[in-house]
Structure formats: structure tokens, C-alpha cells
Amino acid sequence: MRSRGFTIVEIVITITIMSILMVLAVVGVSSTQSNARDEERVSDIEAIAQNLESFYVAGHDGLSIKGGLTYPATVNMTSANILTTLRDIDPKALTSPNAATSTTISVTNATNSTQTVTGVSPLPTTATYVYQPLRSDGALCTSPTTSGGCRKFNLYYRSEKTNAVQMITSRNQ
């Protein structure tokens, strides 16, 4: 009795089905990972916003008007001193999931006072967050003691799944 092997058609069909299943699995995993990174971005932005609100209420000697009621200015939110400004924040919240390294501070300061998701400069990427402190007249707040301090802020991030820029505002808008 002769044993029968697989025909070329059977092998091609099997490989095709396996390829389709692999593509579906990779797409599913990729989408899940993208969603997870977006959720981490939202969590990071909320943690930063919460710490900025704490700074507003309590203040910080040497960085703001004593007794609070001002947010940190751009000068206080550089990568060199952001951890001193936001003393209670988990440093991981300052790093975007798409950052180059796990120790990279992903928060950059806005360079203008345009308060729209398309007008803020620089626009955030999936690897950066943008902090925009504003004075009560709507101008960019670069110094904590100028014109009564920084009275509100906006935080911007870019969603990886939709590629849309999102904005979080301070409670004191």
C-alpha cells in the first residue's frame, strides 16, 4: 500500500489560512497595544494636572507666589526642574509611552498662547506632552511673578489611535 502525501494545493491552502490568521493576530495585538498606550497617556496627563492643581493650592516657596493661587510658569517646568516643581508626582507620569527612553521627560512648554488643539506650538506628538500656563489676560505665563502669576493652564497630548490632539484644562479656567 502506498501512502499518500500532501498535494501542492493542500499545502498552499494551509499556508494561506495560516497567513490570514497571523495577520489578524498581529493587527489585534497592535490595536490593543495602541489602546493601552493611549490609556497610559490619559493617566499621565491626569496625574500631571492633579499635581498642577496641588501646586496651585499650596504653592511652592521660590517658585510661585507664596500661599499658592498660581500654576507653575514655563521657567519652572523645564526638564531640569520639573521634579522639584511637582514634588509629589511619580516620575513615570512625566514620560510618554512612546518616549525614546524610560527616563526621558516628555513634558515640553508651549511657546504661544493659542488655546486650540491645532494652534498650540509646538504641537504634541505621541512621545511628548505640551504644558501651556496662561496669565489671567490669556498671555503665555513665562514667569511666576509677572502680572499676578499663572492663573490657568492647558495640557495637550496626541492620541496614537486617532492621531488627534487632546486638551485638558485647569479647574480655574
N, C-alpha and C positions, 0 to 999 in steps of 0.2 A: 504494500500500500504506500502510495506516495503522499507525503504531507504537503499540504498546500500553504504557500507563503502569502504575504500581503501583496496586493496589486498596487501599482503606482497610483491609481486613482484613490484607493483607500488611504494611502499614506498622505497624499495631497489634501484630501478632505479632513483628515485628522489634524494635520498641521494647520490648516486654515481655521478650524474650530478652536484649536488651542491658541492661535494668534489672536483671534477675536476676543476670547476670554481674558487673555493677558492685557490687551488694550483696555478693556472695560475695567479690569482691576487697577491698572495704573491710573486711569482717569479718576476713578473713585477715590483712590488714596490721595492723589494730588488735590482734588477738590476738598477733601476732609482736612488736609494739612493747611490749605489756604484759609479755610474757615477758622481753624484753630489759631493761626497767626493773627487773623483779624480780631478774634476774641481777645487775644493777648494784647493787641494794640488798644482796644477799648478799655481793658482792665488797667493798662499802663496810664492812659490818659486820665481815667477816673482817679487813680492814685495820685497823679501829679496835681490834678485840680483840687483834690481834697487837701493836699499839703499846702497848696497856694492859699486856700481858704483859711487854713490854720495859721499861716503866716499873716494873713490879713487881720485876723482877730488878735493874735498875740504879739505880732511884731517881732523884731529881732534887733537888739542893740547894734548900732553901727551900720546896719543895712537898710533900715526903714525909719520912719517917724516913730519914736518910742511910743509904745502903747498900741501899736498896730494901725488899723484902718488904712492900710496901703498894701498893695501887692509888690512883689519884687520887681525892680526895673531890669532892663536888659543887661545893665552892667553887673547885676547880681546873679544872673542866670547863665553865665558862661560855663563852659565845661570845667574850668579851673576851680570855680567856687560854688557850683550848684548844690553840691552835697552839704556845704556849710549853710547855704541859704535854706534849703529844705531838709532840715536836720532829721526829721522823723521818717523820711521816705526810704523805701527799700531800693537800693541802687539798681536792682534788676528792672525796676519800673521805668528807669531812665534810658533803657536800652531796647530799641525796637527789635522784634524777632528777625528782621532782615538786616540787622547791623552787621558790619564786617567782622567784629569780634564781640565776645560776650562782655567785654569791659568798655566798649565804646559808648560814650554818652550821646544819645540820639536827639537830644533837645537842642534846637537852634533858635536863635532870636529872629523875630520878624524885623525887616528893615523899612517897613512902611506901615501906615495906619489904616490901610484899606481893609475893611472888615467883611470881606466876602471870600468864599471858598475858591474863587478864581482870581481874586485881586491881591491876596496876601503875597508878600515877597519875603523870602523865597517860598515857592510852593513846596509843600511837604512831599516826600517820596515814601515808598513803603519802608524805607530804612531811616526816616527822620520824622520828628515831631517839630512843629513850629509854635513858639510861645510869643504872644503879642500883648504886652502890657500897654494899657492906654490911660491917659490922663482924663480928667472929667470933661475936657473940651474935645476929646476924641483923638488927640495927637498921640503919637508913639511916645511912651514913657521910657526915657533912657537913664534918668537919674531919680532916685527915690525921694529926693528933697525938692525937686523942681515942681513948681505950680501945685503944691499940695499933695504930691505923690501920685502913685499909680492907683487909680480908682476902679479899674476893671481889667479883665484880660480875656483873650480868646486863645484856645489851643486848637491846632489843626493837625490832622493825620490823614493819610491816604489809605483807603481800603484796598486790599490786594484783590479781592474777588470782583469788585465793581470798578476799581480804579478811580473811584470818586473821592474827592477831598471832603472830609467831615470836619465840622467845627463844634467845639464845646465852649460855652461861655461861662463867665464867673457868675456867682449868685448876685453880685452887685451891679448888674448891667443898667 
